[in-house]
Amino acid sequence: MNPSDPLLEALRRHRLVDENQLELARRRAELQRLPLHRAVVDLGFAGEAETYRAAAEAFGLEFVVLDGVVVARPVLDRVPAHLALEHHFAPLALDEGLLTAAFAEPPALAELGRLRLLLGLRVRARLCGPAALREFVRRHYGLGADTIQRLRPERGAAGVVAAAGESVFDVKGADAPDDATIVHFVDQILSEALRLEATDIHLEPFAGAVKLRYRIDGLLQDVPVPEGLRAHYTALVSRLKVMAELDITERRLAHDGRIAMSRGGAQYDLRVSIIPTAHGETVCLRVLGRDRLQLDLSHLGMEPEQRIIMEELAGLPQGLALITGPTGSGKTTTLYALLAGARDGRRKIVTIEDPVEYKLDGVSQIQTRAELGLDFASGLRSVLRHDPDVILIGEIRD
């Protein structure tokens, strides 16, 4: 390493790394052909913001923080999304033919020259860092905009094609070959939902657009999606059907299914509901984290006196408890917590559910199969002949 390198001097001056870490970062940078400051961040020696601030100083650029920045629509319309994605920059402001843009990495003069020709604008470069740029793109161009850009437009309505697609999720039953880009886009939707701790994912097609919404803390929140997603919506739904082992050719009837998947050691179940509408199939995914199920009433946020009453009710030899509430309010979690408390080894406990959301040791759980004649009514008749002490009926919609 050249001791007079401005970047090295900036990293030392800001005391972000010691000499041993610098040497490790240099080796990583050479091995993977990365900028040195990027290697420092990837190795976890320093955070992105402070490292890229030092890099901006070394390269004679201004560092910008993109958190909370909202760019005017005319500026975004003037810069095609594919250019911003291909050249890894965020358009920030446009003033008399001068575009201020924040780049993920310090741009070369040749790259700025190409952008000037492509845009017909002079470009004033700033530095922001790759993670900050990704978040900017998600907010302004939509979740997965970089992925959708890689899809060829003519393949959009063709559905799933035979290409090797590998998901970052371990999904049971999703062995059919899918388009790799669609697989990645679905992964982005699911990953973002898990990051935000959403309980439901809604995908809704309309005449010229697709709406993506997450239910977070009981409220639906819009998630920006990239332009052009409508052309690929059929392939997106087909991917979800493959994951849920549903018939991808049937688009006239409602579908219900389930996706069992894991990521990073955590286990998740997705309840899949697909309904045909005038503009295509609308999809709702209920996110169930197996590892996050609270089986203790004391962890559900009840007042002490309420919890005591619930525990007393669960211990009664007979009676009926009816639990109601809006979507995502915790009905199933409360029922499972009550069942967990009722497992004293002296009572026969049977459930009838659609679907069985969580597995409980010591409880006989029945999955309804309406197509085979096993619905809640027939299941209840059979359970009553099975000498039960406690019965849980998953729903009484009808």
C-alpha positions in Angstrom: 0.0 0.0 0.0 1.2 3.4 -0.9 1.5 5.3 2.5 0.7 8.6 0.7 -2.5 7.3 -0.8 -5.2 9.9 0.0 -7.7 7.2 0.9 -5.4 5.5 3.3 -4.7 8.9 4.9 -8.4 9.6 5.2 -9.1 6.3 6.8 -6.3 6.8 9.3 -7.2 10.4 10.0 -10.8 9.4 10.8 -9.4 6.4 12.9 -11.8 4.0 11.3 -9.3 1.1 11.1 -6.0 0.0 12.5 -3.0 -1.1 10.5 -3.9 -4.8 10.8 -7.4 -4.2 9.5 -6.1 -2.1 6.7 -3.9 -5.0 5.5 -6.8 -7.4 5.7 -9.0 -5.0 3.8 -6.3 -4.5 1.1 -6.1 -8.3 0.6 -9.9 -8.5 0.3 -9.9 -5.6 -2.1 -7.2 -7.2 -4.3 -8.8 -10.7 -4.2 -12.3 -9.5 -5.0 -11.3 -6.5 -7.1 -13.1 -4.1 -4.8 -12.4 -0.5 -3.8 -10.5 -0.5 -0.5 -13.2 1.5 1.3 -15.8 -1.0 0.2 -13.7 -3.9 1.6 -13.4 -2.1 4.9 -17.2 -2.0 5.1 -17.7 -5.5 3.9 -15.4 -6.8 6.5 -17.3 -5.0 9.2 -14.4 -2.9 10.3 -16.4 0.4 10.1 -19.9 1.5 9.1 -20.8 2.5 5.5 -21.6 6.2 6.3 -18.4 7.1 8.1 -16.2 5.0 5.7 -17.7 6.6 2.6 -17.5 10.0 4.1 -13.8 9.5 4.5 -13.6 8.2 0.9 -15.5 11.2 -0.4 -12.9 13.4 1.3 -10.1 11.5 -0.3 -11.6 11.7 -3.8 -12.5 15.4 -3.5 -16.3 14.7 -3.5 -19.1 15.9 -1.2 -20.7 13.2 0.9 -24.5 13.2 1.0 -26.8 11.5 3.4 -29.9 10.2 1.5 -32.0 9.3 4.5 -35.2 11.3 4.3 -34.3 12.9 0.9 -37.3 13.2 -1.3 -36.6 14.0 -5.0 -39.1 16.0 -7.1 -40.9 13.9 -9.7 -39.7 16.1 -12.6 -36.1 15.2 -11.7 -36.9 11.5 -11.6 -38.8 11.7 -14.9 -35.9 13.4 -16.5 -33.5 10.5 -15.6 -34.6 7.1 -16.9 -34.7 4.4 -14.2 -32.5 2.1 -16.2 -29.7 4.7 -16.4 -29.8 5.3 -12.7 -29.7 1.6 -12.0 -27.0 0.7 -14.6 -24.7 3.5 -13.5 -25.5 3.3 -9.8 -26.5 6.8 -9.0 -29.4 8.7 -7.4 -30.6 11.9 -9.2 -31.0 14.6 -6.6 -31.6 17.9 -8.2 -31.7 19.5 -11.6 -30.9 23.2 -12.1 -30.4 24.8 -15.5 -29.0 21.8 -17.2 -26.9 20.7 -14.2 -27.8 17.4 -12.6 -26.6 16.7 -9.1 -26.3 13.0 -8.6 -25.1 10.8 -5.7 -23.1 7.8 -6.7 -22.6 4.5 -4.9 -18.9 4.7 -5.7 -16.6 7.6 -6.9 -17.3 7.8 -10.6 -14.6 7.9 -13.3 -14.4 10.9 -15.6 -15.2 8.7 -18.5 -18.4 7.5 -16.8 -19.5 11.1 -16.2 -18.8 11.9 -19.8 -21.0 9.0 -21.0 -23.8 10.2 -18.7 -23.5 13.7 -20.1 -24.0 12.3 -23.6 -26.8 10.0 -22.6 -28.8 12.5 -20.6 -27.8 15.7 -22.4 -27.0 17.2 -19.0 -23.9 18.2 -17.1 -23.4 16.0 -14.0 -22.2 17.1 -10.6 -21.1 14.1 -8.7 -21.6 13.4 -5.0 -20.9 10.2 -3.0 -23.5 8.3 -0.9 -22.5 4.6 -0.6 -24.1 1.4 -2.0 -26.5 0.6 0.8 -27.8 4.2 0.9 -28.3 4.1 -2.8 -30.3 0.8 -2.6 -32.6 2.3 -0.1 -33.1 5.5 -2.3 -33.9 3.3 -5.3 -36.4 1.3 -3.3 -38.2 4.5 -2.1 -38.2 6.3 -5.4 -38.2 3.7 -8.1 -39.8 0.8 -6.2 -38.9 -2.4 -4.5 -36.9 -4.6 -6.8 -36.5 -2.0 -9.5 -33.0 -3.3 -10.3 -34.4 -6.8 -10.7 -37.3 -5.8 -13.0 -34.9 -3.9 -15.2 -33.1 -7.2 -16.0 -36.3 -8.8 -17.4 -36.8 -8.6 -21.2 -40.1 -6.9 -21.8 -41.3 -9.4 -24.3 -41.2 -12.2 -21.7 -43.3 -10.4 -19.2 -46.7 -12.0 -19.9 -45.3 -15.4 -20.8 -45.4 -16.6 -17.2 -42.7 -18.9 -15.8 -40.1 -20.0 -18.3 -37.5 -22.8 -18.1 -34.4 -21.2 -16.6 -32.5 -22.1 -13.6 -33.8 -19.9 -10.7 -32.3 -20.3 -7.3 -34.0 -18.7 -4.3 -32.2 -17.4 -1.2 -35.0 -19.0 0.8 -35.2 -22.8 1.4 -38.7 -23.5 0.1 -40.3 -26.9 0.3 -42.1 -27.9 -2.9 -40.6 -25.2 -5.1 -38.6 -27.5 -7.4 -40.1 -26.5 -10.7 -37.8 -24.4 -12.9 -38.5 -20.7 -12.7 -37.1 -17.6 -14.3 -34.1 -16.6 -12.2 -35.1 -12.9 -12.2 -38.7 -13.5 -11.1 -37.3 -15.8 -8.3 -35.1 -13.0 -7.1 -37.9 -10.4 -7.2 -40.1 -12.7 -5.1 -37.3 -13.1 -2.7 -37.0 -9.3 -2.4 -40.7 -9.0 -1.6 -40.5 -11.7 1.1 -37.2 -10.4 2.5 -38.5 -6.9 2.8 -41.7 -8.2 4.5 -39.6 -10.1 7.1 -37.3 -7.1 7.7 -40.3 -4.9 8.4 -42.0 -7.6 10.4 -45.1 -7.5 8.3 -48.0 -10.0 9.1 -49.5 -9.9 5.6 -48.4 -9.2 2.0 -51.0 -8.0 -0.5 -50.3 -8.0 -4.3 -53.2 -6.5 -6.3 -53.3 -6.0 -10.1 -55.1 -3.1 -11.7 -55.5 -2.0 -15.3 -52.1 -0.4 -15.7 -50.3 -1.0 -12.4 -49.7 -3.4 -9.6 -50.1 -2.4 -5.9 -47.9 -4.0 -3.2 -48.9 -3.5 0.4 -47.6 -4.8 3.8 -49.7 -5.0 6.9 -47.5 -3.7 9.7 -48.8 -3.2 13.3 -52.3 -3.9 12.0 -52.2 -1.2 9.3 -51.7 -1.6 5.5 -48.8 0.4 4.1 -48.1 1.0 0.4 -44.7 -0.2 -0.8 -43.4 1.5 -4.0 -42.9 -0.9 -6.9 -41.0 -0.3 -10.2 -42.7 0.8 -13.4 -43.2 -2.1 -15.8 -44.1 -4.6 -13.1 -47.6 -5.0 -14.5 -46.2 -6.7 -17.6 -44.5 -9.3 -15.4 -47.3 -9.9 -13.0 -48.5 -13.2 -14.4 -45.0 -14.6 -14.0 -44.9 -13.3 -10.4 -48.1 -15.0 -9.5 -47.0 -18.2 -11.2 -43.8 -18.2 -9.1 -45.9 -17.9 -5.9 -48.1 -20.7 -7.1 -45.1 -23.0 -7.8 -43.9 -22.3 -4.2 -47.3 -23.2 -2.8 -47.7 -26.2 -5.1 -50.8 -24.8 -6.8 -52.0 -25.2 -10.4 -50.3 -22.4 -12.4 -52.6 -22.9 -15.4 -55.9 -22.3 -13.4 -56.6 -18.6 -13.3 -60.4 -18.6 -13.0 -60.9 -20.1 -9.5 -59.7 -19.1 -6.1 -56.7 -20.9 -4.7 -55.5 -21.6 -1.1 -52.2 -23.0 -0.3 -49.2 -22.9 2.0 -45.5 -22.2 1.6 -43.1 -23.6 4.2 -39.7 -21.9 4.0 -36.6 -21.1 6.1 -34.0 -18.4 6.0 -31.0 -17.9 8.3 -32.1 -20.7 10.5 -35.6 -19.2 11.1 -38.7 -21.1 10.1 -41.6 -19.5 8.4 -45.0 -20.5 7.0 -46.9 -18.4 4.4 -50.6 -18.9 4.1 -51.4 -18.2 0.4 -54.8 -17.0 -0.8 -55.3 -16.2 -4.5 -58.6 -14.8 -5.8 -59.4 -14.0 -9.5 -60.4 -10.4 -10.2 -61.3 -8.3 -13.2 -57.7 -7.4 -13.8 -56.0 -10.7 -12.8 -55.3 -12.7 -9.7 -54.9 -10.9 -6.4 -52.6 -12.5 -3.9 -52.6 -12.3 -0.1 -49.8 -14.0 1.9 -50.1 -14.3 5.7 -46.6 -14.5 7.3 -46.3 -16.9 10.2 -43.0 -17.1 12.0 -42.8 -20.5 13.8 -40.0 -19.3 16.0 -41.8 -16.2 17.2 -44.9 -17.9 18.5 -45.6 -16.9 22.1 -47.1 -19.8 24.0 -47.2 -17.9 27.3 -50.2 -15.7 28.1 -48.0 -13.4 30.2 -46.1 -12.4 27.0 -49.2 -11.3 25.0 -49.6 -7.9 26.6 -52.7 -8.6 28.6 -53.4 -6.8 31.9 -52.7 -9.0 34.9 -56.4 -9.3 35.8 -57.3 -10.2 32.2 -54.6 -12.9 32.1 -55.8 -14.4 35.4 -59.4 -14.6 34.0 -58.1 -16.3 30.8 -56.1 -18.8 32.7 -59.1 -19.7 34.9 -61.3 -20.1 31.8 -58.7 -22.5 30.2 -58.8 -24.6 33.3 -62.5 -25.1 33.5 -63.9 -28.6 32.9 -66.6 -27.3 30.5 -67.6 -24.2 28.7 -67.0 -22.1 25.6 -64.5 -19.4 24.8 -65.2 -17.4 21.7 -62.3 -15.2 20.5 -62.9 -12.6 17.8 -61.0 -9.7 16.4 -59.7 -8.0 13.2 -57.0 -9.4 11.0 -53.6 -9.6 12.7 -55.0 -8.8 16.2 -53.6 -12.1 17.7 -56.6 -14.4 17.8 -54.6 -17.5 16.8 -51.7 -16.6 19.0 -54.1 -16.3 22.0 -55.8 -19.6 21.2 -52.4 -21.4 21.0 -51.3 -19.8 24.2 -54.5 -21.1 25.9 -53.9 -24.6 24.5 -50.3 -24.6 25.6 -51.5 -23.8 29.1 -54.1 -26.6 29.0 -51.6 -29.3 28.1 -51.4 -30.8 31.6 -51.3 -34.5 30.4 -54.7 -35.3 31.8 -56.8 -33.9 29.0 -57.4 -35.0 25.4 -57.0 -31.9 23.2 -58.1 -31.9 19.5 -58.0 -29.0 17.0 -59.7 -28.5 13.7 -57.9 -25.9 11.6 -57.5 -24.5 8.1 -54.6 -24.5 7.9 -52.7 -25.9 10.9 -50.6 -22.8 11.5 -48.3 -24.1 14.2 -47.5 -27.6 15.5 -48.2 -28.1 19.2 -46.7 -31.2 20.9 -49.3 -33.1 22.8 -52.2 -31.8 20.8 -54.0 -33.7 18.0 -54.4 -31.2 15.2 -56.7 -31.8 12.2 -56.2 -30.1 8.8 -59.5 -29.7 7.0 -59.8 -31.0 3.5 -62.9 -29.6 1.9 -62.3 -31.3 -1.4 -62.4 -34.7 0.4 -65.5 -33.8 2.5 -63.5 -33.1 5.7 -64.8 -29.6 6.7 -65.3 -28.0 10.1 -68.8 -29.5 10.5 -67.9 -33.1 9.6 -64.6 -32.8 11.5 -66.4 -31.7 14.6 -68.8 -34.6 14.4 -65.9 -37.0 14.2 -64.0 -35.3 17.0 -66.9 -35.5 19.4 -66.7 -39.4 19.1 -63.0 -39.2 20.0 -63.5 -38.6 23.7 -62.1 -35.1 23.7 -61.7 -32.8 26.8 -60.8 -29.7 24.9 -61.7 -28.8 21.2 -60.4 -25.9 19.2 -62.4 -24.9 16.1 -60.3 -22.7 13.9 -63.1 -20.6 12.4 -66.9 -20.4 12.3 -67.3 -18.1 9.3 -70.5 -19.8 8.2 
